[in-house]
């Protein structure tokens, strides 16, 4: 598969240039995957609005979902980015590996969230009744369930964009779980 180009600021619309400027201020750079959204006049803005929208999940809980979904979808870009973000949110390397595998033995509530995110992704939205029941029994609400499903969709969009475009990963690269476990 050929690699898509990562558009530079001068190659995108004025609207996207302003978004690039805001990303540069907020993050210190424009991640390649975000820049790739700017091939479209509207996709970057729409995606950032979705990913930055209000949710009942906190930042750490969102990373649980992001890591589990990105592992199922085998997205090296998102796994690399969310490993870095997961560490910024207080997860250890060992915990991140567990979360990528769809579990969190170190926290029963996060374990239910990780299992749900993995199950939803693996089953293309048809979550197992037992997994949903366990999620709710661990103290999560129906609001959390709906917000988790939205987040699975959000992350799947980026996973698919990277898998299709294969833009270079500009975060510290992570190994596959299989390579780590070998």
N, C-alpha and C positions, 0 to 999 in steps of 0.2 A: 504494500500500500504506500502510495506517495504521501509525503508529509505536506500539509497545508502550510502556507506562509503565515507567519504571525505578523499582522499588520502593524506598522509603525504609526505613531501619532499623526504624521502628515498624510497618511494613506487612508484615514477614516474621515467620516463626516464631521462637521463642526460640532454637532450634538455629542458624538462619541469622543471628540477631542476634549470637550469639557469634562466628560466622565473620566477619561484618562487622567486629566489634570487632578481631579478629585481623588482618584485612586492613588496617584503618585504622592499626594499630600498625606493621605490616610495610611498607606501601606509602605511608602518609600519606593514603590515600583508598580508597574502594571503587570500582574501575572499573565503569562502567555495564554492561558485558557480564557481569561477575561478579554484579552485583546482579540482572541479568535471570535468571540461573540460579536465584535464590532465589524465583522464582514457584513453584518446586517445593520440596517439603520436603527432597528428597534430592539433587537434581541439582548444586547448588553444591558440597556436600561431595564427592560422587562425582567431579565434574570436577576439583576441586582435588587430590584424591588421585591421579587419573590423571596430571594435568599435573605434579605434584610427585614422581611415583614415580621410583625409581632407574632409571638408564639408562646404557648404555655411551657415550653421547654427552655431551660437555661442553656448557656453556652456550652457547659460541660456535657449536658445531656444531648445536645445537638451533635457533639463530636462522637458520642457513642453511636448514633444513627449514621452519621457520615462515614465512619470507619467500617461499620458492618456492611452498609450498602455498597461502598466502593470496593470492598473485598469480593463480595458476591459478583459484582459486575466486572471485576478484574481490571480496574482502572488505575494504572500506575501513577498517573498525574494526581488524581484525587487522593489516593492512598498516601502519596508523598506529602501533599499539601496538608492533609488532615492529620498526619502523624506529627508534623511540626506544630499545627494548631492544637492538637491534643496535648502535646507537651506543654505548650503555653497555658493550657487550662488545668495543668496539674497532674496529668496522667504520666505514669512511669513507662519506660520502654516495654516492660513485661505486661503491664495493663493494656497498652496499645495493641500488642500482639493478640491478647485475649479478645479485645473488642473487635479486632479485624476478623477473628474467628467466630464472632457472633455470641460471645459470652463475657461475663464479668464475675468470676468466682469471688472476687474481692468485695462485691456489693450486690445483695440480692435484688434490690430495686433496679439498679443499672443492668443486672443480668437479664431481668425480664424485658427491659427496653431493647437490649442488644439482640436477644432472641427474637423479639417481635420484628425488629428492623430486618434481620436476616431472613426470617420466615416470609415476610411480605415480599421482599425482593426475589427470593428464590421461587416463590409461587405466583409471581406477577400479580400481586395484589390479593390473591385468595388466601388470606392468612388462616392458619390452622385454628380451629375453635379452642383447642387446649392451650395454645400459645397466647391467644387473646385473653382467655380466662385467667391464666397465670399472671399476665400483665396487669389486669384489673385487680386480682387478688393481692398483688404486691403494693397496692396503694395508688396506682395510676388511675386517672379518670378517663371518661369517654372523650373529654376535651383533649387530653394528652394523646389518646389513641388517634383522633382525627389529625392533630398537629403532627404526630409521627408519620402518618401516611402522607401528608403534604410534604414533609421533609424528605421522605423516601423519594417522592416524585422530583423534588428539587435536586437532590443529589444524583438521581438517575439521569436527569437532563445533562448535567455536566459530565457524568461518566460516558454517556453516549456521544457527546460532542467530542470528547478526547479520543474515544475509541474510533470514531470516524475520521477525525482530522489528524491524529497522531502528532500534535504539536509538541515541541520539546518540553520536558519537565524542567521547571526552573525553581524547584524546591529540592532539598537533599533527598536523593533517590532512596527508596526502600526496596528491600528484597521481597520476593514472593514468600508466602508462608511456607510453601513446600521447600524452598531453598534453605530457609531458616531452620526448619524442623529436621532437615537431612543431616 
